Amino acid sequence: MRTLVDRLVPPRKDRLVAFALPALHTAADAAKPMASLTAAVASGALTPCEATGLVEAFTKALKAADLETRLAALEQHMETARCIG
């Protein structure tokens, strides 16, 4: 039974990583930790995949937040245009 479960839901191969990053709120903030990530990969504290995963996750979050902001602005603009017209 365990072998079957292990094949259906394989154990995670990721490792827990303790790595301090500064607060990231904007796209400009993403440039700051790149040197830290590069140094961590060079020293072996992070694998290249782990560092790439962090950058990709932040980039996706930024894109989603930007899309949400832009959509809200368009909806507000359309609502305003309906009220005027």
PyMOL Python script that loads the backbone (N, CA, C, O; Angstrom):
from pymol import cmd

cmd.read_pdbstr("""\
ATOM      1  N   MET A   1       0.824  -1.187   0.000  1.00  0.00           N
ATOM      2  CA  MET A   1       0.000   0.000   0.000  1.00  0.00           C
ATOM      3  C   MET A   1       0.876   1.262   0.000  1.00  0.00           C
ATOM      4  O   MET A   1       0.586   2.219  -0.718  1.00  0.00           O
ATOM      5  N   ARG A   2       1.938   1.261   0.799  1.00  0.00           N
ATOM      6  CA  ARG A   2       2.824   2.430   0.875  1.00  0.00           C
ATOM      7  C   ARG A   2       3.481   2.716  -0.472  1.00  0.00           C
ATOM      8  O   ARG A   2       3.605   3.874  -0.872  1.00  0.00           O
ATOM      9  N   THR A   3       3.899   1.668  -1.167  1.00  0.00           N
ATOM     10  CA  THR A   3       4.518   1.839  -2.478  1.00  0.00           C
ATOM     11  C   THR A   3       3.536   2.479  -3.445  1.00  0.00           C
ATOM     12  O   THR A   3       3.912   3.351  -4.228  1.00  0.00           O
ATOM     13  N   LEU A   4       2.296   2.054  -3.396  1.00  0.00           N
ATOM     14  CA  LEU A   4       1.277   2.628  -4.254  1.00  0.00           C
ATOM     15  C   LEU A   4       1.067   4.107  -3.949  1.00  0.00           C
ATOM     16  O   LEU A   4       0.985   4.925  -4.866  1.00  0.00           O
ATOM     17  N   VAL A   5       0.979   4.450  -2.680  1.00  0.00           N
ATOM     18  CA  VAL A   5       0.798   5.847  -2.280  1.00  0.00           C
ATOM     19  C   VAL A   5       2.012   6.677  -2.680  1.00  0.00           C
ATOM     20  O   VAL A   5       1.857   7.804  -3.152  1.00  0.00           O
ATOM     21  N   ASP A   6       3.217   6.141  -2.500  1.00  0.00           N
ATOM     22  CA  ASP A   6       4.434   6.868  -2.886  1.00  0.00           C
ATOM     23  C   ASP A   6       4.475   7.136  -4.386  1.00  0.00           C
ATOM     24  O   ASP A   6       5.026   8.151  -4.815  1.00  0.00           O
ATOM     25  N   ARG A   7       3.913   6.261  -5.173  1.00  0.00           N
ATOM     26  CA  ARG A   7       3.892   6.474  -6.623  1.00  0.00           C
ATOM     27  C   ARG A   7       2.819   7.481  -7.017  1.00  0.00           C
ATOM     28  O   ARG A   7       3.014   8.273  -7.938  1.00  0.00           O
ATOM     29  N   LEU A   8       1.689   7.451  -6.320  1.00  0.00           N
ATOM     30  CA  LEU A   8       0.616   8.390  -6.625  1.00  0.00           C
ATOM     31  C   LEU A   8       0.936   9.797  -6.139  1.00  0.00           C
ATOM     32  O   LEU A   8       0.667  10.779  -6.831  1.00  0.00           O
ATOM     33  N   VAL A   9       1.506   9.885  -4.952  1.00  0.00           N
ATOM     34  CA  VAL A   9       1.872  11.171  -4.348  1.00  0.00           C
ATOM     35  C   VAL A   9       3.326  11.059  -3.894  1.00  0.00           C
ATOM     36  O   VAL A   9       3.594  10.750  -2.733  1.00  0.00           O
ATOM     37  N   PRO A  10       4.260  11.311  -4.808  1.00  0.00           N
ATOM     38  CA  PRO A  10       5.672  11.146  -4.444  1.00  0.00           C
ATOM     39  C   PRO A  10       6.089  12.141  -3.370  1.00  0.00           C
ATOM     40  O   PRO A  10       5.561  13.252  -3.311  1.00  0.00           O
ATOM     41  N   PRO A  11       7.036  11.748  -2.519  1.00  0.00           N
ATOM     42  CA  PRO A  11       7.501  12.664  -1.472  1.00  0.00           C
ATOM     43  C   PRO A  11       8.186  13.876  -2.091  1.00  0.00           C
ATOM     44  O   PRO A  11       8.816  13.783  -3.144  1.00  0.00           O
ATOM     45  N   ARG A  12       8.051  15.003  -1.422  1.00  0.00           N
ATOM     46  CA  ARG A  12       8.695  16.232  -1.904  1.00  0.00           C
ATOM     47  C   ARG A  12      10.201  16.092  -1.829  1.00  0.00           C
ATOM     48  O   ARG A  12      10.737  15.489  -0.899  1.00  0.00           O
ATOM     49  N   LYS A  13      10.868  16.648  -2.801  1.00  0.00           N
ATOM     50  CA  LYS A  13      12.330  16.606  -2.818  1.00  0.00           C
ATOM     51  C   LYS A  13      12.925  17.949  -2.450  1.00  0.00           C
ATOM     52  O   LYS A  13      14.143  18.093  -2.352  1.00  0.00           O
ATOM     53  N   ASP A  14      12.053  18.942  -2.246  1.00  0.00           N
ATOM     54  CA  ASP A  14      12.532  20.256  -1.837  1.00  0.00           C
ATOM     55  C   ASP A  14      13.074  20.185  -0.417  1.00  0.00           C
ATOM     56  O   ASP A  14      12.744  19.281   0.350  1.00  0.00           O
ATOM     57  N   ARG A  15      13.896  21.139  -0.094  1.00  0.00           N
ATOM     58  CA  ARG A  15      14.416  21.214   1.265  1.00  0.00           C
ATOM     59  C   ARG A  15      14.001  22.543   1.866  1.00  0.00           C
ATOM     60  O   ARG A  15      13.756  23.514   1.151  1.00  0.00           O
ATOM     61  N   LEU A  16      13.927  22.573   3.162  1.00  0.00           N
ATOM     62  CA  LEU A  16      13.617  23.813   3.855  1.00  0.00           C
ATOM     63  C   LEU A  16      14.836  24.716   3.789  1.00  0.00           C
ATOM     64  O   LEU A  16      15.945  24.305   4.131  1.00  0.00           O
ATOM     65  N   VAL A  17      14.627  25.936   3.350  1.00  0.00           N
ATOM     66  CA  VAL A  17      15.731  26.871   3.183  1.00  0.00           C
ATOM     67  C   VAL A  17      15.478  28.093   4.053  1.00  0.00           C
ATOM     68  O   VAL A  17      14.431  28.732   3.953  1.00  0.00           O
ATOM     69  N   ALA A  18      16.436  28.408   4.898  1.00  0.00           N
ATOM     70  CA  ALA A  18      16.360  29.627   5.703  1.00  0.00           C
ATOM     71  C   ALA A  18      17.222  30.674   5.005  1.00  0.00           C
ATOM     72  O   ALA A  18      18.448  30.568   4.967  1.00  0.00           O
ATOM     73  N   PHE A  19      16.565  31.671   4.463  1.00  0.00           N
ATOM     74  CA  PHE A  19      17.295  32.681   3.708  1.00  0.00           C
ATOM     75  C   PHE A  19      16.587  34.007   3.888  1.00  0.00           C
ATOM     76  O   PHE A  19      15.403  34.127   3.574  1.00  0.00           O
ATOM     77  N   ALA A  20      17.291  34.994   4.385  1.00  0.00           N
ATOM     78  CA  ALA A  20      16.694  36.303   4.648  1.00  0.00           C
ATOM     79  C   ALA A  20      16.689  37.142   3.376  1.00  0.00           C
ATOM     80  O   ALA A  20      17.714  37.302   2.714  1.00  0.00           O
ATOM     81  N   LEU A  21      15.523  37.668   3.053  1.00  0.00           N
ATOM     82  CA  LEU A  21      15.390  38.584   1.925  1.00  0.00           C
ATOM     83  C   LEU A  21      14.755  39.867   2.425  1.00  0.00           C
ATOM     84  O   LEU A  21      13.927  39.838   3.336  1.00  0.00           O
ATOM     85  N   PRO A  22      15.134  40.995   1.838  1.00  0.00           N
ATOM     86  CA  PRO A  22      14.460  42.241   2.213  1.00  0.00           C
ATOM     87  C   PRO A  22      13.019  42.212   1.724  1.00  0.00           C
ATOM     88  O   PRO A  22      12.665  41.409   0.861  1.00  0.00           O
ATOM     89  N   ALA A  23      12.203  43.078   2.269  1.00  0.00           N
ATOM     90  CA  ALA A  23      10.809  43.158   1.851  1.00  0.00           C
ATOM     91  C   ALA A  23      10.740  43.517   0.367  1.00  0.00           C
ATOM     92  O   ALA A  23      11.447  44.410  -0.101  1.00  0.00           O
ATOM     93  N   LEU A  24       9.894  42.820  -0.351  1.00  0.00           N
ATOM     94  CA  LEU A  24       9.721  43.057  -1.780  1.00  0.00           C
ATOM     95  C   LEU A  24       8.302  43.546  -2.011  1.00  0.00           C
ATOM     96  O   LEU A  24       7.340  42.812  -1.787  1.00  0.00           O
ATOM     97  N   HIS A  25       8.174  44.802  -2.465  1.00  0.00           N
ATOM     98  CA  HIS A  25       6.857  45.369  -2.691  1.00  0.00           C
ATOM     99  C   HIS A  25       6.653  45.824  -4.128  1.00  0.00           C
ATOM    100  O   HIS A  25       5.526  45.834  -4.623  1.00  0.00           O
ATOM    101  N   THR A  26       7.721  46.195  -4.791  1.00  0.00           N
ATOM    102  CA  THR A  26       7.621  46.702  -6.150  1.00  0.00           C
ATOM    103  C   THR A  26       8.655  46.022  -7.035  1.00  0.00           C
ATOM    104  O   THR A  26       9.534  45.307  -6.554  1.00  0.00           O
ATOM    105  N   ALA A  27       8.536  46.257  -8.329  1.00  0.00           N
ATOM    106  CA  ALA A  27       9.509  45.692  -9.265  1.00  0.00           C
ATOM    107  C   ALA A  27      10.914  46.202  -8.967  1.00  0.00           C
ATOM    108  O   ALA A  27      11.893  45.472  -9.122  1.00  0.00           O
ATOM    109  N   ALA A  28      11.008  47.453  -8.539  1.00  0.00           N
ATOM    110  CA  ALA A  28      12.325  48.019  -8.211  1.00  0.00           C
ATOM    111  C   ALA A  28      12.958  47.278  -7.038  1.00  0.00           C
ATOM    112  O   ALA A  28      14.181  47.153  -6.974  1.00  0.00           O
ATOM    113  N   ASP A  29      12.140  46.786  -6.111  1.00  0.00           N
ATOM    114  CA  ASP A  29      12.661  46.048  -4.961  1.00  0.00           C
ATOM    115  C   ASP A  29      13.296  44.723  -5.369  1.00  0.00           C
ATOM    116  O   ASP A  29      14.160  44.208  -4.659  1.00  0.00           O
ATOM    117  N   ALA A  30      12.881  44.172  -6.496  1.00  0.00           N
ATOM    118  CA  ALA A  30      13.386  42.864  -6.922  1.00  0.00           C
ATOM    119  C   ALA A  30      14.863  42.905  -7.273  1.00  0.00           C
ATOM    120  O   ALA A  30      15.547  41.886  -7.174  1.00  0.00           O
ATOM    121  N   ALA A  31      15.362  44.053  -7.676  1.00  0.00           N
ATOM    122  CA  ALA A  31      16.780  44.159  -8.048  1.00  0.00           C
ATOM    123  C   ALA A  31      17.695  44.045  -6.833  1.00  0.00           C
ATOM    124  O   ALA A  31      18.816  43.549  -6.944  1.00  0.00           O
ATOM    125  N   LYS A  32      17.228  44.495  -5.686  1.00  0.00           N
ATOM    126  CA  LYS A  32      18.068  44.510  -4.486  1.00  0.00           C
ATOM    127  C   LYS A  32      18.535  43.122  -4.044  1.00  0.00           C
ATOM    128  O   LYS A  32      19.725  42.949  -3.780  1.00  0.00           O
ATOM    129  N   PRO A  33      17.658  42.139  -3.955  1.00  0.00           N
ATOM    130  CA  PRO A  33      18.112  40.841  -3.456  1.00  0.00           C
ATOM    131  C   PRO A  33      18.827  39.976  -4.487  1.00  0.00           C
ATOM    132  O   PRO A  33      19.304  38.895  -4.143  1.00  0.00           O
ATOM    133  N   MET A  34      18.914  40.412  -5.730  1.00  0.00           N
ATOM    134  CA  MET A  34      19.569  39.589  -6.742  1.00  0.00           C
ATOM    135  C   MET A  34      21.025  39.300  -6.397  1.00  0.00           C
ATOM    136  O   MET A  34      21.505  38.191  -6.632  1.00  0.00           O
ATOM    137  N   ALA A  35      21.728  40.275  -5.845  1.00  0.00           N
ATOM    138  CA  ALA A  35      23.119  40.042  -5.444  1.00  0.00           C
ATOM    139  C   ALA A  35      23.177  39.020  -4.317  1.00  0.00           C
ATOM    140  O   ALA A  35      24.066  38.169  -4.297  1.00  0.00           O
ATOM    141  N   SER A  36      22.236  39.099  -3.379  1.00  0.00           N
ATOM    142  CA  SER A  36      22.196  38.132  -2.274  1.00  0.00           C
ATOM    143  C   SER A  36      21.879  36.729  -2.782  1.00  0.00           C
ATOM    144  O   SER A  36      22.480  35.751  -2.337  1.00  0.00           O
ATOM    145  N   LEU A  37      20.938  36.634  -3.710  1.00  0.00           N
ATOM    146  CA  LEU A  37      20.599  35.325  -4.278  1.00  0.00           C
ATOM    147  C   LEU A  37      21.784  34.735  -5.036  1.00  0.00           C
ATOM    148  O   LEU A  37      22.079  33.546  -4.915  1.00  0.00           O
ATOM    149  N   THR A  38      22.457  35.571  -5.816  1.00  0.00           N
ATOM    150  CA  THR A  38      23.615  35.106  -6.571  1.00  0.00           C
ATOM    151  C   THR A  38      24.719  34.625  -5.636  1.00  0.00           C
ATOM    152  O   THR A  38      25.336  33.588  -5.880  1.00  0.00           O
ATOM    153  N   ALA A  39      24.964  35.369  -4.577  1.00  0.00           N
ATOM    154  CA  ALA A  39      25.990  34.970  -3.603  1.00  0.00           C
ATOM    155  C   ALA A  39      25.595  33.677  -2.902  1.00  0.00           C
ATOM    156  O   ALA A  39      26.448  32.826  -2.650  1.00  0.00           O
ATOM    157  N   ALA A  40      24.305  33.520  -2.583  1.00  0.00           N
ATOM    158  CA  ALA A  40      23.841  32.301  -1.917  1.00  0.00           C
ATOM    159  C   ALA A  40      23.995  31.081  -2.826  1.00  0.00           C
ATOM    160  O   ALA A  40      24.347  29.997  -2.360  1.00  0.00           O
ATOM    161  N   VAL A  41      23.734  31.257  -4.113  1.00  0.00           N
ATOM    162  CA  VAL A  41      23.933  30.158  -5.064  1.00  0.00           C
ATOM    163  C   VAL A  41      25.427  29.840  -5.177  1.00  0.00           C
ATOM    164  O   VAL A  41      25.817  28.673  -5.189  1.00  0.00           O
ATOM    165  N   ALA A  42      26.254  30.876  -5.260  1.00  0.00           N
ATOM    166  CA  ALA A  42      27.700  30.667  -5.385  1.00  0.00           C
ATOM    167  C   ALA A  42      28.279  29.947  -4.169  1.00  0.00           C
ATOM    168  O   ALA A  42      29.204  29.145  -4.300  1.00  0.00           O
ATOM    169  N   SER A  43      27.731  30.235  -2.986  1.00  0.00           N
ATOM    170  CA  SER A  43      28.251  29.595  -1.773  1.00  0.00           C
ATOM    171  C   SER A  43      27.637  28.224  -1.513  1.00  0.00           C
ATOM    172  O   SER A  43      28.099  27.486  -0.643  1.00  0.00           O
ATOM    173  N   GLY A  44      26.592  27.886  -2.270  1.00  0.00           N
ATOM    174  CA  GLY A  44      25.954  26.590  -2.079  1.00  0.00           C
ATOM    175  C   GLY A  44      24.802  26.612  -1.086  1.00  0.00           C
ATOM    176  O   GLY A  44      24.198  25.573  -0.822  1.00  0.00           O
ATOM    177  N   ALA A  45      24.488  27.782  -0.531  1.00  0.00           N
ATOM    178  CA  ALA A  45      23.375  27.883   0.408  1.00  0.00           C
ATOM    179  C   ALA A  45      22.039  27.653  -0.291  1.00  0.00           C
ATOM    180  O   ALA A  45      21.102  27.124   0.309  1.00  0.00           O
ATOM    181  N   LEU A  46      21.952  28.051  -1.561  1.00  0.00           N
ATOM    182  CA  LEU A  46      20.766  27.832  -2.381  1.00  0.00           C
ATOM    183  C   LEU A  46      21.189  27.164  -3.679  1.00  0.00           C
ATOM    184  O   LEU A  46      22.284  27.399  -4.190  1.00  0.00           O
ATOM    185  N   THR A  47      20.305  26.330  -4.201  1.00  0.00           N
ATOM    186  CA  THR A  47      20.570  25.769  -5.523  1.00  0.00           C
ATOM    187  C   THR A  47      20.100  26.778  -6.562  1.00  0.00           C
ATOM    188  O   THR A  47      19.278  27.640  -6.254  1.00  0.00           O
ATOM    189  N   PRO A  48      20.603  26.685  -7.776  1.00  0.00           N
ATOM    190  CA  PRO A  48      20.118  27.588  -8.823  1.00  0.00           C
ATOM    191  C   PRO A  48      18.594  27.485  -9.000  1.00  0.00           C
ATOM    192  O   PRO A  48      17.930  28.493  -9.243  1.00  0.00           O
ATOM    193  N   CYS A  49      18.048  26.289  -8.882  1.00  0.00           N
ATOM    194  CA  CYS A  49      16.595  26.114  -9.028  1.00  0.00           C
ATOM    195  C   CYS A  49      15.840  26.841  -7.915  1.00  0.00           C
ATOM    196  O   CYS A  49      14.800  27.448  -8.169  1.00  0.00           O
ATOM    197  N   GLU A  50      16.346  26.785  -6.705  1.00  0.00           N
ATOM    198  CA  GLU A  50      15.684  27.470  -5.592  1.00  0.00           C
ATOM    199  C   GLU A  50      15.701  28.983  -5.804  1.00  0.00           C
ATOM    200  O   GLU A  50      14.697  29.658  -5.580  1.00  0.00           O
ATOM    201  N   ALA A  51      16.828  29.501  -6.230  1.00  0.00           N
ATOM    202  CA  ALA A  51      16.925  30.946  -6.465  1.00  0.00           C
ATOM    203  C   ALA A  51      16.010  31.359  -7.608  1.00  0.00           C
ATOM    204  O   ALA A  51      15.312  32.369  -7.516  1.00  0.00           O
ATOM    205  N   THR A  52      16.013  30.584  -8.678  1.00  0.00           N
ATOM    206  CA  THR A  52      15.153  30.882  -9.818  1.00  0.00           C
ATOM    207  C   THR A  52      13.691  30.822  -9.407  1.00  0.00           C
ATOM    208  O   THR A  52      12.888  31.652  -9.833  1.00  0.00           O
ATOM    209  N   GLY A  53      13.346  29.849  -8.586  1.00  0.00           N
ATOM    210  CA  GLY A  53      11.972  29.718  -8.114  1.00  0.00           C
ATOM    211  C   GLY A  53      11.513  30.937  -7.342  1.00  0.00           C
ATOM    212  O   GLY A  53      10.373  31.378  -7.497  1.00  0.00           O
ATOM    213  N   LEU A  54      12.387  31.488  -6.512  1.00  0.00           N
ATOM    214  CA  LEU A  54      12.032  32.693  -5.760  1.00  0.00           C
ATOM    215  C   LEU A  54      11.783  33.869  -6.690  1.00  0.00           C
ATOM    216  O   LEU A  54      10.801  34.595  -6.534  1.00  0.00           O
ATOM    217  N   VAL A  55      12.664  34.053  -7.647  1.00  0.00           N
ATOM    218  CA  VAL A  55      12.532  35.169  -8.580  1.00  0.00           C
ATOM    219  C   VAL A  55      11.276  34.996  -9.430  1.00  0.00           C
ATOM    220  O   VAL A  55      10.538  35.957  -9.645  1.00  0.00           O
ATOM    221  N   GLU A  56      11.026  33.782  -9.915  1.00  0.00           N
ATOM    222  CA  GLU A  56       9.850  33.539 -10.744  1.00  0.00           C
ATOM    223  C   GLU A  56       8.560  33.746  -9.958  1.00  0.00           C
ATOM    224  O   GLU A  56       7.604  34.321 -10.476  1.00  0.00           O
ATOM    225  N   ALA A  57       8.528  33.282  -8.719  1.00  0.00           N
ATOM    226  CA  ALA A  57       7.330  33.453  -7.893  1.00  0.00           C
ATOM    227  C   ALA A  57       7.045  34.929  -7.648  1.00  0.00           C
ATOM    228  O   ALA A  57       5.892  35.356  -7.713  1.00  0.00           O
ATOM    229  N   PHE A  58       8.075  35.706  -7.369  1.00  0.00           N
ATOM    230  CA  PHE A  58       7.878  37.129  -7.146  1.00  0.00           C
ATOM    231  C   PHE A  58       7.421  37.818  -8.422  1.00  0.00           C
ATOM    232  O   PHE A  58       6.549  38.686  -8.385  1.00  0.00           O
ATOM    233  N   THR A  59       8.005  37.436  -9.547  1.00  0.00           N
ATOM    234  CA  THR A  59       7.618  38.026 -10.830  1.00  0.00           C
ATOM    235  C   THR A  59       6.156  37.734 -11.139  1.00  0.00           C
ATOM    236  O   THR A  59       5.432  38.624 -11.587  1.00  0.00           O
ATOM    237  N   LYS A  60       5.711  36.504 -10.907  1.00  0.00           N
ATOM    238  CA  LYS A  60       4.310  36.147 -11.142  1.00  0.00           C
ATOM    239  C   LYS A  60       3.390  36.940 -10.232  1.00  0.00           C
ATOM    240  O   LYS A  60       2.331  37.397 -10.661  1.00  0.00           O
ATOM    241  N   ALA A  61       3.785  37.105  -8.982  1.00  0.00           N
ATOM    242  CA  ALA A  61       2.973  37.874  -8.043  1.00  0.00           C
ATOM    243  C   ALA A  61       2.874  39.335  -8.481  1.00  0.00           C
ATOM    244  O   ALA A  61       1.807  39.942  -8.392  1.00  0.00           O
ATOM    245  N   LEU A  62       3.989  39.899  -8.955  1.00  0.00           N
ATOM    246  CA  LEU A  62       3.971  41.282  -9.455  1.00  0.00           C
ATOM    247  C   LEU A  62       3.041  41.429 -10.651  1.00  0.00           C
ATOM    248  O   LEU A  62       2.273  42.387 -10.737  1.00  0.00           O
ATOM    249  N   LYS A  63       3.115  40.475 -11.573  1.00  0.00           N
ATOM    250  CA  LYS A  63       2.268  40.533 -12.759  1.00  0.00           C
ATOM    251  C   LYS A  63       0.795  40.444 -12.369  1.00  0.00           C
ATOM    252  O   LYS A  63      -0.037  41.173 -12.908  1.00  0.00           O
ATOM    253  N   ALA A  64       0.475  39.556 -11.438  1.00  0.00           N
ATOM    254  CA  ALA A  64      -0.916  39.406 -11.002  1.00  0.00           C
ATOM    255  C   ALA A  64      -1.411  40.683 -10.324  1.00  0.00           C
ATOM    256  O   ALA A  64      -2.533  41.125 -10.572  1.00  0.00           O
ATOM    257  N   ALA A  65      -0.576  41.272  -9.472  1.00  0.00           N
ATOM    258  CA  ALA A  65      -0.967  42.505  -8.786  1.00  0.00           C
ATOM    259  C   ALA A  65      -1.137  43.648  -9.783  1.00  0.00           C
ATOM    260  O   ALA A  65      -2.067  44.445  -9.661  1.00  0.00           O
ATOM    261  N   ASP A  66      -0.252  43.729 -10.758  1.00  0.00           N
ATOM    262  CA  ASP A  66      -0.350  44.770 -11.779  1.00  0.00           C
ATOM    263  C   ASP A  66      -1.623  44.598 -12.605  1.00  0.00           C
ATOM    264  O   ASP A  66      -2.317  45.573 -12.892  1.00  0.00           O
ATOM    265  N   LEU A  67      -1.924  43.372 -12.981  1.00  0.00           N
ATOM    266  CA  LEU A  67      -3.125  43.097 -13.755  1.00  0.00           C
ATOM    267  C   LEU A  67      -4.378  43.474 -12.956  1.00  0.00           C
ATOM    268  O   LEU A  67      -5.310  44.068 -13.497  1.00  0.00           O
ATOM    269  N   GLU A  68      -4.389  43.127 -11.685  1.00  0.00           N
ATOM    270  CA  GLU A  68      -5.530  43.466 -10.836  1.00  0.00           C
ATOM    271  C   GLU A  68      -5.710  44.980 -10.734  1.00  0.00           C
ATOM    272  O   GLU A  68      -6.834  45.475 -10.819  1.00  0.00           O
ATOM    273  N   THR A  69      -4.627  45.711 -10.554  1.00  0.00           N
ATOM    274  CA  THR A  69      -4.684  47.162 -10.454  1.00  0.00           C
ATOM    275  C   THR A  69      -5.188  47.782 -11.757  1.00  0.00           C
ATOM    276  O   THR A  69      -6.037  48.674 -11.746  1.00  0.00           O
ATOM    277  N   ARG A  70      -4.661  47.302 -12.866  1.00  0.00           N
ATOM    278  CA  ARG A  70      -5.066  47.837 -14.165  1.00  0.00           C
ATOM    279  C   ARG A  70      -6.526  47.521 -14.475  1.00  0.00           C
ATOM    280  O   ARG A  70      -7.241  48.358 -15.027  1.00  0.00           O
ATOM    281  N   LEU A  71      -6.972  46.312 -14.120  1.00  0.00           N
ATOM    282  CA  LEU A  71      -8.358  45.933 -14.345  1.00  0.00           C
ATOM    283  C   LEU A  71      -9.294  46.790 -13.498  1.00  0.00           C
ATOM    284  O   LEU A  71     -10.334  47.237 -13.982  1.00  0.00           O
ATOM    285  N   ALA A  72      -8.937  47.019 -12.255  1.00  0.00           N
ATOM    286  CA  ALA A  72      -9.756  47.867 -11.387  1.00  0.00           C
ATOM    287  C   ALA A  72      -9.844  49.287 -11.946  1.00  0.00           C
ATOM    288  O   ALA A  72     -10.906  49.908 -11.900  1.00  0.00           O
ATOM    289  N   ALA A  73      -8.735  49.797 -12.472  1.00  0.00           N
ATOM    290  CA  ALA A  73      -8.740  51.143 -13.063  1.00  0.00           C
ATOM    291  C   ALA A  73      -9.634  51.193 -14.300  1.00  0.00           C
ATOM    292  O   ALA A  73     -10.371  52.160 -14.490  1.00  0.00           O
ATOM    293  N   LEU A  74      -9.578  50.163 -15.139  1.00  0.00           N
ATOM    294  CA  LEU A  74     -10.444  50.111 -16.320  1.00  0.00           C
ATOM    295  C   LEU A  74     -11.919  50.030 -15.922  1.00  0.00           C
ATOM    296  O   LEU A  74     -12.768  50.706 -16.503  1.00  0.00           O
ATOM    297  N   GLU A  75     -12.208  49.194 -14.926  1.00  0.00           N
ATOM    298  CA  GLU A  75     -13.591  49.087 -14.466  1.00  0.00           C
ATOM    299  C   GLU A  75     -14.086  50.422 -13.916  1.00  0.00           C
ATOM    300  O   GLU A  75     -15.223  50.818 -14.175  1.00  0.00           O
ATOM    301  N   GLN A  76     -13.250  51.107 -13.171  1.00  0.00           N
ATOM    302  CA  GLN A  76     -13.619  52.408 -12.626  1.00  0.00           C
ATOM    303  C   GLN A  76     -13.849  53.423 -13.754  1.00  0.00           C
ATOM    304  O   GLN A  76     -14.787  54.219 -13.710  1.00  0.00           O
ATOM    305  N   HIS A  77     -12.981  53.375 -14.752  1.00  0.00           N
ATOM    306  CA  HIS A  77     -13.113  54.271 -15.904  1.00  0.00           C
ATOM    307  C   HIS A  77     -14.411  54.001 -16.651  1.00  0.00           C
ATOM    308  O   HIS A  77     -15.105  54.942 -17.037  1.00  0.00           O
ATOM    309  N   MET A  78     -14.749  52.739 -16.861  1.00  0.00           N
ATOM    310  CA  MET A  78     -15.969  52.383 -17.565  1.00  0.00           C
ATOM    311  C   MET A  78     -17.203  52.795 -16.759  1.00  0.00           C
ATOM    312  O   MET A  78     -18.187  53.262 -17.331  1.00  0.00           O
ATOM    313  N   GLU A  79     -17.157  52.626 -15.458  1.00  0.00           N
ATOM    314  CA  GLU A  79     -18.268  53.031 -14.597  1.00  0.00           C
ATOM    315  C   GLU A  79     -18.456  54.536 -14.648  1.00  0.00           C
ATOM    316  O   GLU A  79     -19.584  55.025 -14.712  1.00  0.00           O
ATOM    317  N   THR A  80     -17.351  55.272 -14.619  1.00  0.00           N
ATOM    318  CA  THR A  80     -17.416  56.724 -14.701  1.00  0.00           C
ATOM    319  C   THR A  80     -17.980  57.162 -16.053  1.00  0.00           C
ATOM    320  O   THR A  80     -18.784  58.091 -16.127  1.00  0.00           O
ATOM    321  N   ALA A  81     -17.552  56.485 -17.118  1.00  0.00           N
ATOM    322  CA  ALA A  81     -18.028  56.825 -18.457  1.00  0.00           C
ATOM    323  C   ALA A  81     -19.520  56.559 -18.591  1.00  0.00           C
ATOM    324  O   ALA A  81     -20.216  57.309 -19.276  1.00  0.00           O
ATOM    325  N   ARG A  82     -20.026  55.508 -17.951  1.00  0.00           N
ATOM    326  CA  ARG A  82     -21.459  55.203 -17.988  1.00  0.00           C
ATOM    327  C   ARG A  82     -22.268  56.267 -17.269  1.00  0.00           C
ATOM    328  O   ARG A  82     -23.355  56.639 -17.712  1.00  0.00           O
ATOM    329  N   CYS A  83     -21.736  56.754 -16.161  1.00  0.00           N
ATOM    330  CA  CYS A  83     -22.433  57.778 -15.388  1.00  0.00           C
ATOM    331  C   CYS A  83     -22.509  59.090 -16.155  1.00  0.00           C
ATOM    332  O   CYS A  83     -23.507  59.805 -16.067  1.00  0.00           O
ATOM    333  N   ILE A  84     -21.470  59.407 -16.899  1.00  0.00           N
ATOM    334  CA  ILE A  84     -21.418  60.653 -17.659  1.00  0.00           C
ATOM    335  C   ILE A  84     -22.281  60.541 -18.910  1.00  0.00           C
ATOM    336  O   ILE A  84     -23.012  61.474 -19.242  1.00  0.00           O
ATOM    337  N   GLY A  85     -22.204  59.404 -19.611  1.00  0.00           N
ATOM    338  CA  GLY A  85     -22.894  59.239 -20.889  1.00  0.00           C
ATOM    339  C   GLY A  85     -24.256  58.744 -20.723  1.00  0.00           C
ATOM    340  O   GLY A  85     -24.967  58.553 -21.710  1.00  0.00           O
TER     341      GLY A  85
END
""", "prot")
cmd.dss("prot")
cmd.show_as("cartoon", "prot")
cmd.util.cbc("prot")
cmd.orient("prot")
